[in-house]
Amino acid sequence: MINQKIKLVLFSLLALTAFALAPFGAGLAGTSHAAGIVIGTGSTLDAGTATITVPGNITINGTLNGSQGTIQLTGNWEKATKGIFNCGTGTVEFIGNSGTSRNIRYSTDFYNLRCTSEGLNLIFEANYQQTIKNKLTLAGTSGNLIKLISSIPGSYWIIWPYLYDPAIPTSDATGSREVSYVNVKDSWNKRGGATTPGKTTQYVIYANNSTDESSNSNIDWSFSGIDLIPPQVTVEAPATGESWPANTSQNIRFTCTDESGIKSNSANLYYSTSETTAWVTIETNAPITQPVTIRPWSVPNIPTTEARIKVTVQDNSPSQNTGTGISGKFSIVVSSFESLSISREGNTPGSAIRISWTSSSTPDVYALYGDGTGQYVTAETTWNKVTNPTALGYQAYNGYLLHLNQVGGGSPEAYYKALAPGASNTLLPSAEAVGKFDITLPVGLSLISVPLIPASSEINSAIGNQLSNNDKIFNFTGSAWINSTLIGGNWSGGITNILPDLGYWTVIQSLKTVTIVGSVPNSPARTIELISGLSLKGSSYPAQVSIESSGLSEALLYPASGTGIIYYFTGSAWKSSTWNGTAWVNKGIPYLQPKCGYWIKRNNSDSSTWNYPRPY
């Protein structure tokens, strides 16, 4: 009977794979199309993920989906007025022999636009705009420049390279420009500065070793050399004179701008407790968001009135300039809060949960229990002090408490906070919490997520051998499935970490209850990347969040008028809610639930960031 069930589960999973991969298409699976490509009105063609060489023109009267691959074009880009090019995250590259020409018709939004064929002439249709959403690469060679000219001499061809603009909060900071050995005429960089109202000259295009054939008539291009100016970095929080309690989580806030764009994941954060002490690393290669980056910091228990924060970031220029921002002096004050850590004493049902602290004195520990539906709240009136550990199912030790019989059972959800001995419980709303959450997995397929930040994300720690040998867990990366299998008590396969904000499919042979331990998310929002098409995501908050207040509609809208659908699998049927561009309709999913995973389908061709606000 079990074998038959497993066959049915695997069949369901194969069907699910087809369902997930359907939006990605495979219309241009080959590598070369000798006669060129014509997409007729009403027709759609998907470029897929391959590198496609087209020794002819591409004519777009219908729809071309760029997906993630590269289109190499030796002919013209003939996009009709009503033709649609969904750029995805792919690249369009013009190639050919020196002295030959390529025409770019009408306006197009490219993700990456590239030409490194020396001496090629790119002729842009006058009065139309070419938008580059990520990377612009135009690089000829010495003595054999790439010409960038207008189809009508004396009329501007327009370019908009997509760098971060403080006036546009949804703009991207990760794009870059590599422009060298080009000959430019009649070009207006509308992303530019001095001649564009409300902007500054930090958005000019720097063309190195290049020629200004328009004799200074090109708008917001610079032919004077490479960007050597470091990024501007401003630390907004902590503010000068502010006081942050030790043993609490606080949010460092900073802004950064640069003419060449800011390199993603280039932020390094440090702290110092005085002007004479060394900088201590908080984190390196941290992600950057615009217009403001917020990074959580666990404030150390080092009282001082001269603490400072330093942030360094790198720009996208070839010189990789580094900018530095340093906060004013602020104070770290003695805290009434005590940081806790949490772990399972074992993986077998009935094992205890360990709640530990580092101070020499025993703090006042408070607990909150729930029924497994996500009942975490911060109000002090809902928390109970563990005054008699033994009577409440705990055992007290030096430096930790054991909460007995909590793995695979006990309270379906439990949370713990700690204050310094005798501190008022009115401080509890600001104290950080750790907790446990039970996830019951029936036989067959389940779509789950982890409703905490795991104490250790490594799969053998986050889940361990709480399941049975040959049980499986699957994740969808956006283009392919990965999975791991429990073999001999250890997980083996492509999933090495169980991460918050992601959804997972489990294939289970017998009913199990898995206990996840970790910290309760405390940052103002979770930052979750959504791709075009289907993303497999989850809710890491141990609380219900209404679909209207989740911030998901804003992520589906981006960049404008976007729509989408969110799906959940109950174990026997699908539920969904639809965002129609203005409201949620057909709300089969009114709330995002802890421990549940979700398919999120984004109908726009671009990726976007879902800022999922903390509900408590």
C-alpha positions as CSV (number, residue, x, y, z in Angstrom):
1,M,0.0,0.0,0.0
2,I,2.8,2.4,0.9
3,N,4.6,1.7,-2.4
4,Q,1.4,2.5,-4.3
5,K,1.1,5.8,-2.4
6,I,4.7,6.6,-3.1
7,K,4.1,6.0,-6.8
8,L,1.1,8.4,-6.7
9,V,3.2,11.0,-4.8
10,L,6.0,10.8,-7.4
11,F,3.4,11.1,-10.3
12,S,1.9,14.2,-8.5
13,L,5.4,15.7,-8.2
14,L,6.2,15.1,-11.9
15,A,2.9,16.8,-12.8
16,L,3.7,19.6,-10.4
17,T,7.1,20.1,-12.2
18,A,5.3,20.5,-15.5
19,F,3.0,23.0,-13.9
20,A,5.9,25.0,-12.4
21,L,8.0,25.0,-15.6
22,A,5.1,25.9,-17.9
23,P,5.7,29.7,-17.9
24,F,9.3,29.4,-19.0
25,G,8.7,28.0,-22.6
26,A,11.2,26.5,-25.0
27,G,10.3,28.2,-28.3
28,L,14.0,28.8,-29.4
29,A,15.7,25.7,-28.2
30,G,18.2,25.7,-31.0
31,T,21.4,27.7,-31.3
32,S,21.2,29.2,-34.8
33,H,18.4,30.6,-37.0
34,A,19.8,31.3,-40.5
35,A,16.9,33.0,-42.1
36,G,16.2,35.5,-39.4
37,I,13.1,35.5,-37.2
38,V,9.7,37.1,-37.9
39,I,7.1,37.0,-35.1
40,G,3.7,37.7,-36.6
41,T,0.9,39.7,-35.1
42,G,-0.8,37.7,-32.3
43,S,2.1,35.2,-32.1
44,T,4.4,34.6,-29.1
45,L,7.9,33.2,-29.1
46,D,9.9,32.3,-26.0
47,A,13.7,32.7,-26.2
48,G,14.3,30.3,-23.3
49,T,17.7,30.1,-21.5
50,A,20.0,29.2,-24.5
51,T,22.4,31.4,-26.5
52,I,20.7,32.0,-29.8
53,T,22.6,33.3,-32.9
54,V,20.4,34.9,-35.5
55,P,22.3,35.7,-38.8
56,G,19.5,38.0,-40.0
57,N,16.9,40.3,-38.7
58,I,14.5,39.9,-35.8
59,T,11.1,41.3,-36.7
60,I,8.7,41.6,-33.8
61,N,5.1,42.3,-34.7
62,G,3.8,39.9,-32.0
63,T,5.4,39.0,-28.6
64,L,9.0,37.9,-28.0
65,N,9.8,36.7,-24.4
66,G,13.5,37.2,-23.7
67,S,13.6,34.9,-20.7
68,Q,17.2,34.3,-19.3
69,G,19.2,33.6,-22.4
70,T,21.3,35.6,-24.9
71,I,20.1,36.6,-28.4
72,Q,23.1,37.3,-30.7
73,L,21.9,39.3,-33.7
74,T,23.8,39.9,-36.9
75,G,20.9,41.8,-38.5
76,N,18.5,44.5,-37.5
77,W,16.2,44.7,-34.5
78,E,12.9,45.5,-36.2
79,K,10.4,46.0,-33.4
80,A,7.0,47.3,-34.6
81,T,5.1,50.0,-32.7
82,K,2.7,47.4,-31.2
83,G,5.3,44.6,-31.0
84,I,6.1,43.4,-27.5
85,F,9.5,42.4,-26.2
86,N,9.5,41.0,-22.6
87,C,13.2,41.3,-21.8
88,G,13.2,38.9,-18.7
89,T,16.7,38.8,-17.4
90,G,18.4,38.0,-20.7
91,T,20.8,39.7,-23.0
92,V,20.5,41.1,-26.5
93,E,23.9,41.3,-28.2
94,F,24.7,42.9,-31.6
95,I,27.6,41.2,-33.5
96,G,29.2,41.5,-36.9
97,N,32.1,42.7,-39.0
98,S,33.7,46.1,-38.8
99,G,32.0,48.7,-41.0
100,T,28.6,46.9,-41.1
101,S,25.5,48.4,-39.6
102,R,22.6,47.3,-37.4
103,N,19.4,49.2,-37.1
104,I,17.4,49.4,-33.8
105,R,13.8,50.3,-34.6
106,Y,11.3,51.9,-32.3
107,S,11.6,51.8,-28.4
108,T,12.7,48.7,-26.6
109,D,13.2,47.8,-22.9
110,F,16.4,45.6,-22.8
111,Y,17.6,43.9,-19.6
112,N,21.2,43.6,-20.8
113,L,22.3,45.3,-24.0
114,R,25.7,44.4,-25.4
115,C,28.0,45.0,-28.3
116,T,31.7,44.3,-28.4
117,S,32.2,43.8,-32.1
118,E,34.8,46.4,-33.1
119,G,33.9,48.9,-35.8
120,L,30.2,48.0,-35.8
121,N,27.7,50.8,-36.5
122,L,24.6,50.8,-34.3
123,I,21.9,53.0,-35.9
124,F,19.1,53.9,-33.4
125,E,15.8,55.2,-34.6
126,A,15.6,58.9,-34.0
127,N,13.2,60.2,-31.3
128,Y,12.7,56.8,-29.7
129,Q,14.1,55.6,-26.4
130,Q,16.1,52.5,-25.6
131,T,15.9,51.5,-21.9
132,I,18.6,49.3,-20.4
133,K,17.3,47.8,-17.1
134,N,20.5,46.2,-15.9
135,K,23.8,46.2,-17.8
136,L,24.9,48.3,-20.7
137,T,28.1,47.0,-22.4
138,L,29.4,48.9,-25.5
139,A,33.1,48.2,-26.1
140,G,35.1,48.6,-29.3
141,T,38.9,48.7,-29.6
142,S,41.5,51.3,-30.2
143,G,41.3,52.6,-33.8
144,N,38.1,50.6,-34.5
145,L,35.4,52.3,-32.5
146,I,31.8,51.2,-32.3
147,K,29.6,54.0,-33.9
148,L,26.4,55.0,-32.1
149,I,24.4,57.2,-34.4
150,S,20.8,58.4,-35.1
151,S,18.7,57.2,-38.1
152,I,18.1,60.9,-38.8
153,P,21.3,63.1,-38.5
154,G,20.7,66.0,-36.2
155,S,17.7,64.3,-34.4
156,Y,18.4,62.7,-31.1
157,W,18.3,59.0,-30.4
158,I,17.4,58.5,-26.7
159,I,18.9,56.1,-24.2
160,W,17.9,55.5,-20.6
161,P,20.5,53.3,-18.7
162,Y,18.7,52.0,-15.6
163,L,20.7,53.2,-12.5
164,Y,19.3,54.0,-9.1
165,D,17.4,57.2,-8.9
166,P,16.4,58.6,-5.4
167,A,13.3,60.1,-7.0
168,I,12.1,56.6,-8.0
169,P,11.9,54.4,-4.9
170,T,11.4,51.2,-7.0
171,S,14.4,51.7,-9.2
172,D,17.3,49.3,-9.2
173,A,20.8,49.8,-7.8
174,T,22.5,46.8,-9.4
175,G,22.7,47.9,-13.0
176,S,26.0,49.0,-14.5
177,R,27.6,50.6,-17.6
178,E,30.8,49.5,-19.4
179,V,31.2,52.0,-22.3
180,S,34.6,52.4,-24.1
181,Y,36.0,52.9,-27.6
182,V,32.8,54.3,-29.0
183,N,32.0,57.2,-31.4
184,V,28.7,58.8,-30.3
185,K,26.6,61.2,-32.3
186,D,23.1,62.8,-31.6
187,S,22.5,61.0,-28.4
188,W,20.4,62.1,-25.4
189,N,20.9,60.2,-22.2
190,K,17.6,60.9,-20.5
191,R,18.8,59.3,-17.4
192,G,21.4,62.1,-17.2
193,G,21.7,65.1,-15.1
194,A,22.3,68.8,-15.8
195,T,19.9,69.2,-18.7
196,T,17.2,67.1,-17.2
197,P,15.0,68.9,-14.7
198,G,15.2,67.7,-11.1
199,K,18.3,65.5,-11.6
200,T,22.0,66.0,-11.1
201,T,25.1,65.2,-13.2
202,Q,25.8,62.0,-11.3
203,Y,23.8,60.1,-14.0
204,V,26.0,60.9,-17.0
205,I,27.3,58.0,-19.2
206,Y,31.1,57.8,-19.0
207,A,32.6,56.8,-22.3
208,N,36.3,56.0,-21.9
209,N,38.7,56.4,-24.8
210,S,35.8,57.5,-27.0
211,T,34.9,60.2,-29.5
212,D,32.2,62.9,-29.2
213,E,31.3,63.3,-32.9
214,S,28.6,65.7,-32.0
215,S,31.1,68.2,-30.7
216,N,29.5,68.5,-27.2
217,S,25.9,68.1,-28.5
218,N,25.5,64.7,-27.0
219,I,23.4,65.2,-23.9
220,D,24.7,63.9,-20.6
221,W,27.6,61.9,-22.0
222,S,31.1,62.3,-20.7
223,F,34.2,61.6,-22.8
224,S,36.7,62.7,-20.2
225,G,37.5,59.4,-18.7
226,I,36.6,56.7,-16.2
227,D,34.5,57.2,-13.0
228,L,37.0,57.6,-10.2
229,I,34.6,59.1,-7.7
230,P,33.7,56.8,-4.8
231,P,30.1,56.2,-3.7
232,Q,28.5,58.6,-1.3
233,V,27.5,56.7,1.9
234,T,25.4,58.2,4.7
235,V,24.7,56.3,8.0
236,E,21.2,57.5,9.1
237,A,20.8,55.2,12.1
238,P,22.1,55.2,14.8
239,A,21.8,59.0,14.9
240,T,24.3,61.1,16.7
241,G,23.6,61.1,20.5
242,E,21.1,58.2,20.3
243,S,21.2,55.4,22.9
244,W,20.8,51.8,22.0
245,P,20.4,49.1,24.8
246,A,22.9,46.3,24.9
247,N,21.6,42.8,24.1
248,T,18.9,44.1,21.7
249,S,18.5,44.0,18.0
250,Q,18.6,47.4,16.4
251,N,18.4,48.4,12.7
252,I,21.4,50.1,11.1
253,R,20.1,52.3,8.2
254,F,22.3,53.8,5.5
255,T,21.9,55.2,2.0
256,C,24.4,55.0,-0.9
257,T,24.6,56.5,-4.4
258,D,27.1,56.6,-7.2
259,E,27.1,57.6,-10.9
260,S,28.1,54.1,-11.9
261,G,25.6,52.3,-9.7
262,I,26.2,50.4,-6.5
263,K,27.5,46.9,-6.6
264,S,25.0,44.5,-5.1
265,N,26.1,42.6,-2.0
266,S,29.1,44.9,-1.4
267,A,28.2,46.4,1.9
268,N,30.5,45.8,4.8
269,L,29.4,47.0,8.3
270,Y,31.6,47.6,11.4
271,Y,31.3,49.0,14.9
272,S,33.8,50.6,17.2
273,T,33.3,51.5,20.9
274,S,35.7,54.5,20.9
275,E,37.9,56.5,18.5
276,T,41.0,54.5,19.8
277,T,39.6,51.0,19.5
278,A,39.7,48.9,16.3
279,W,36.7,48.4,14.0
280,V,34.9,45.1,14.7
281,T,33.2,43.4,11.8
282,I,29.4,43.1,12.0
283,E,28.9,41.5,8.5
284,T,30.5,41.5,5.1
285,N,29.1,41.4,1.5
286,A,25.6,42.4,2.8
287,P,22.8,43.0,0.3
288,I,21.9,46.6,-0.6
289,T,18.4,47.9,-1.2
290,Q,17.3,51.3,-2.4
291,P,16.6,54.0,-1.5
292,V,17.5,52.9,2.1
293,T,19.3,49.7,3.3
294,I,18.3,48.4,6.7
295,R,20.5,45.8,8.4
296,P,19.7,44.2,11.8
297,W,22.5,44.3,14.5
298,S,22.7,42.5,17.8
299,V,24.1,45.3,20.0
300,P,27.0,43.9,22.1
301,N,27.0,44.3,25.9
302,I,29.8,46.9,25.9
303,P,28.5,50.1,27.5
304,T,30.0,53.2,25.9
305,T,29.2,56.8,25.0
306,E,31.5,56.8,21.9
307,A,30.2,54.0,19.8
308,R,30.2,54.4,16.0
309,I,29.1,52.5,12.9
310,K,31.1,52.3,9.7
311,V,29.7,51.2,6.3
312,T,31.7,50.7,3.1
313,V,30.2,50.0,-0.3
314,Q,31.6,49.5,-3.8
315,D,30.5,51.0,-7.1
316,N,30.0,49.2,-10.5
317,S,32.8,51.2,-12.3
318,P,35.8,49.3,-13.7
319,S,37.9,51.1,-11.0
320,Q,35.6,49.5,-8.3
321,N,35.7,52.7,-6.1
322,T,34.9,52.2,-2.4
323,G,32.9,54.7,-0.5
324,T,32.8,54.9,3.3
325,G,30.2,56.4,5.7
326,I,30.7,56.7,9.5
327,S,27.9,57.5,11.9
328,G,28.2,60.1,14.7
329,K,28.9,58.9,18.2
330,F,26.1,57.1,20.0
331,S,25.7,55.3,23.3
332,I,25.4,51.6,24.1
333,V,23.7,51.5,27.5
334,V,23.3,48.7,30.1
335,S,20.4,46.6,29.1
336,S,17.5,45.0,31.0
337,F,17.2,42.5,28.2
338,E,18.9,39.1,28.1
339,S,19.6,37.3,24.8
340,L,18.5,33.7,24.6
341,S,19.5,30.9,22.3
342,I,17.5,27.7,21.7
343,S,18.2,24.2,20.5
344,R,16.7,20.7,20.6
345,E,18.2,18.3,23.0
346,G,17.5,15.5,20.6
347,N,15.5,14.6,17.5
348,T,13.4,11.8,19.0
349,P,9.8,12.6,20.1
350,G,9.6,13.6,23.7
351,S,13.1,15.3,23.8
352,A,13.5,18.6,25.5
353,I,14.1,22.1,24.2
354,R,17.1,24.0,25.7
355,I,16.8,27.7,26.4
356,S,20.2,29.2,27.2
357,W,21.7,32.5,28.2
358,T,25.2,33.8,28.7
359,S,25.0,36.1,31.8
360,S,26.3,34.9,35.1
361,S,23.0,35.8,36.8
362,T,19.8,33.9,36.1
363,P,17.4,36.1,34.2
364,D,13.6,36.2,34.5
365,V,12.3,34.0,31.7
366,Y,8.9,34.5,30.2
367,A,6.9,32.1,28.0
368,L,4.0,32.3,25.5
369,Y,2.2,29.2,24.2
370,G,-0.1,28.8,21.2
371,D,-2.1,26.2,19.4
372,G,0.0,26.0,16.2
373,T,-2.0,28.5,14.2
374,G,0.5,31.3,14.7
375,Q,-0.3,33.1,17.9
376,Y,2.9,35.1,18.5
377,V,2.2,38.6,20.0
378,T,4.4,41.1,21.9
379,A,2.0,42.6,24.5
380,E,3.4,41.9,28.0
381,T,0.0,40.9,29.3
382,T,0.1,37.7,27.2
383,W,3.4,36.5,28.5
384,N,3.8,34.5,31.7
385,K,6.9,34.4,33.9
386,V,8.4,31.0,34.5
387,T,8.3,31.3,38.3
388,N,8.2,27.6,39.2
389,P,10.0,25.8,36.5
390,T,9.4,22.2,37.8
391,A,5.7,22.7,38.2
392,L,5.5,24.2,34.6
393,G,7.3,21.3,32.9
394,Y,10.8,22.8,33.0
395,Q,14.1,21.8,34.6
396,A,16.4,24.6,35.7
397,Y,20.2,24.4,35.4
398,N,23.1,26.9,35.6
399,G,22.9,28.9,32.4
400,Y,19.8,27.2,30.8
401,L,16.3,25.8,31.2
402,L,15.1,22.6,29.7
403,H,11.5,22.6,28.5
404,L,10.6,19.0,28.7
405,N,8.7,16.8,26.2
406,Q,8.6,19.5,23.5
407,V,10.2,17.8,20.4
408,G,7.5,16.3,18.2
409,G,4.8,17.2,20.8
410,G,4.1,19.3,23.8
411,S,3.0,22.9,22.9
412,P,2.4,23.2,19.2
413,E,4.1,26.6,19.4
414,A,6.1,28.1,22.3
415,Y,8.1,31.3,22.6
416,Y,10.6,32.6,25.2
417,K,12.0,36.0,26.3
418,A,14.2,37.0,29.1
419,L,14.8,40.1,31.2
420,A,17.4,41.0,33.8
421,P,16.3,39.9,37.3
422,G,13.6,42.2,38.7
423,A,13.2,44.2,35.4
424,S,9.6,45.3,34.7
425,N,7.6,43.2,32.3
426,T,6.6,46.3,30.5
427,L,9.9,45.9,28.7
428,L,8.8,42.6,27.1
429,P,7.4,44.1,23.9
430,S,10.9,45.2,22.9
431,A,12.7,42.0,23.9
432,E,13.7,39.5,21.3
433,A,12.2,36.1,21.3
434,V,13.2,32.6,20.5
435,G,10.7,29.7,20.0
436,K,9.7,26.3,18.8
437,F,7.0,25.5,16.2
438,D,5.7,22.1,15.3
439,I,4.9,21.2,11.7
440,T,2.7,18.0,11.2
441,L,3.4,16.3,7.9
442,P,0.9,13.7,6.7
443,V,1.7,10.9,4.3
444,G,2.4,12.1,0.8
445,L,2.8,15.7,-0.4
446,S,2.9,18.8,1.8
447,L,3.8,22.4,0.9
448,I,5.5,24.0,3.9
449,S,7.8,26.7,5.1
450,V,9.6,27.4,8.4
451,P,7.9,30.0,10.6
452,L,11.0,31.0,12.4
453,I,14.7,31.9,11.6
454,P,16.2,28.5,12.2
455,A,18.9,28.5,15.0
456,S,21.0,26.6,12.5
457,S,19.9,26.6,8.8
458,E,22.0,23.5,7.9
459,I,19.5,20.8,7.0
460,N,20.9,18.2,9.4
461,S,20.5,20.7,12.3
462,A,17.3,22.5,11.2
463,I,15.4,19.3,10.6
464,G,17.8,16.5,11.5
465,N,16.5,12.9,11.5
466,Q,13.1,13.8,12.8
467,L,11.7,12.2,9.6
468,S,12.2,8.6,8.3
469,N,14.8,7.3,5.9
470,N,13.9,7.9,2.2
471,D,11.6,10.9,3.1
472,K,12.3,13.7,0.7
473,I,12.2,17.5,0.6
474,F,12.1,19.5,-2.7
475,N,12.6,23.2,-3.6
476,F,12.1,25.0,-6.9
477,T,14.9,27.5,-7.8
478,G,12.9,29.3,-10.4
479,S,14.1,27.1,-13.3
480,A,14.8,23.7,-11.8
481,W,14.0,21.4,-8.9
482,I,16.5,20.5,-6.2
483,N,15.9,17.9,-3.5
484,S,17.5,16.0,-0.6
485,T,16.7,12.6,0.8
486,L,17.2,11.3,4.4
487,I,19.5,8.4,4.2
488,G,20.9,6.6,7.3
489,G,19.9,9.5,9.5
490,N,21.6,12.2,7.4
491,W,20.3,14.3,4.5
492,S,21.9,14.0,1.1
493,G,21.3,16.0,-2.0
494,G,21.0,19.5,-3.4
495,I,19.2,21.1,-0.4
496,T,21.9,21.8,2.2
497,N,20.1,24.6,4.1
498,I,16.5,25.2,5.3
499,L,16.0,28.9,4.9
500,P,13.2,31.2,6.0
501,D,11.0,32.8,3.3
502,L,11.2,29.8,1.0
503,G,8.6,27.1,0.3
504,Y,9.4,23.4,0.3
505,W,7.5,20.3,-0.8
506,T,7.9,17.2,1.4
507,V,7.2,13.6,0.4
508,I,6.6,11.6,3.6
509,Q,6.0,7.9,4.1
510,S,4.4,8.0,7.5
511,L,2.8,10.7,9.7
512,K,5.5,12.9,11.4
513,T,5.7,16.0,13.5
514,V,8.8,18.1,13.0
515,T,9.9,20.6,15.6
516,I,11.6,23.8,14.3
517,V,13.6,25.9,16.7
518,G,14.9,29.4,16.1
519,S,14.5,33.1,16.6
520,V,11.3,35.1,15.9
521,P,11.9,37.5,13.0
522,N,12.3,41.0,14.4
523,S,13.3,43.2,11.4
524,P,10.7,45.6,10.1
525,A,10.2,43.6,7.0
526,R,11.4,40.4,5.2
527,T,12.9,41.1,1.8
528,I,11.9,38.4,-0.7
529,E,12.8,38.2,-4.3
530,L,10.0,37.3,-6.8
531,I,10.9,36.3,-10.4
532,S,8.8,36.5,-13.5
533,G,6.6,33.5,-13.5
534,L,6.4,31.1,-10.5
535,S,8.3,31.5,-7.2
536,L,8.1,29.0,-4.3
537,K,8.0,31.1,-1.1
538,G,6.9,30.9,2.5
539,S,6.0,33.0,5.5
540,S,8.6,33.1,8.3
541,Y,6.4,35.0,10.7
542,P,4.8,32.9,13.5
543,A,1.6,34.8,13.0
544,Q,-1.2,35.0,10.5
545,V,-0.9,37.9,8.0
546,S,-3.9,39.1,6.0
547,I,-3.2,39.1,2.2
548,E,-4.1,42.8,2.0
549,S,-1.5,43.8,4.6
550,S,1.3,41.4,3.4
551,G,2.8,43.9,0.9
552,L,2.5,41.2,-1.8
553,S,0.3,43.3,-4.0
554,E,2.9,46.0,-4.3
555,A,5.5,43.4,-5.4
556,L,3.1,42.1,-8.0
557,L,2.3,45.6,-9.3
558,Y,5.9,46.5,-9.9
559,P,6.9,48.2,-12.2
560,A,3.3,49.2,-13.1
561,S,-0.2,47.6,-13.4
562,G,1.1,44.1,-12.6
563,T,-1.1,41.1,-11.8
564,G,-0.5,37.7,-10.2
565,I,-1.9,34.7,-8.3
566,I,-0.9,33.0,-5.0
567,Y,-1.5,29.3,-4.7
568,Y,-1.6,26.9,-1.7
569,F,-1.9,23.1,-1.7
570,T,-4.1,21.8,1.2
571,G,-2.9,18.2,0.7
572,S,-5.9,17.3,-1.5
573,A,-6.8,20.5,-3.4
574,W,-5.5,23.9,-4.5
575,K,-6.6,27.2,-3.1
576,S,-5.7,30.6,-4.6
577,S,-6.2,34.4,-4.5
578,T,-5.8,36.7,-7.5
579,W,-4.4,40.2,-7.6
580,N,-6.1,41.8,-10.6
581,G,-3.9,45.0,-10.6
582,T,-6.2,47.0,-8.2
583,A,-7.6,44.5,-5.6
584,W,-7.5,40.9,-4.3
585,V,-10.3,38.9,-5.8
586,N,-11.4,35.2,-5.5
587,K,-9.8,35.1,-2.1
588,G,-9.4,31.4,-1.4
589,I,-6.3,32.5,0.6
590,P,-7.4,35.4,2.9
591,Y,-4.4,35.0,5.2
592,L,-0.7,33.9,4.9
593,Q,-0.3,31.2,7.5
594,P,2.9,30.2,9.4
595,K,4.4,26.8,8.3
596,C,2.7,27.1,4.9
597,G,4.5,27.3,1.6
598,Y,3.0,29.2,-1.5
599,W,3.4,29.3,-5.2
600,I,3.4,33.0,-6.2
601,K,2.9,33.7,-9.9
602,R,4.1,37.1,-11.1
603,N,2.7,38.0,-14.6
604,N,5.2,40.9,-15.3
605,S,8.4,40.1,-17.2
606,D,10.7,41.7,-14.6
607,S,11.7,40.4,-11.2
608,S,10.7,42.4,-8.1
609,T,11.3,42.6,-4.4
610,W,8.5,41.7,-1.9
611,N,8.9,43.8,1.3
612,Y,6.9,41.6,3.7
613,P,6.2,43.8,6.8
614,R,6.4,42.4,10.3
615,P,2.8,41.8,11.6
616,Y,3.5,42.2,15.3
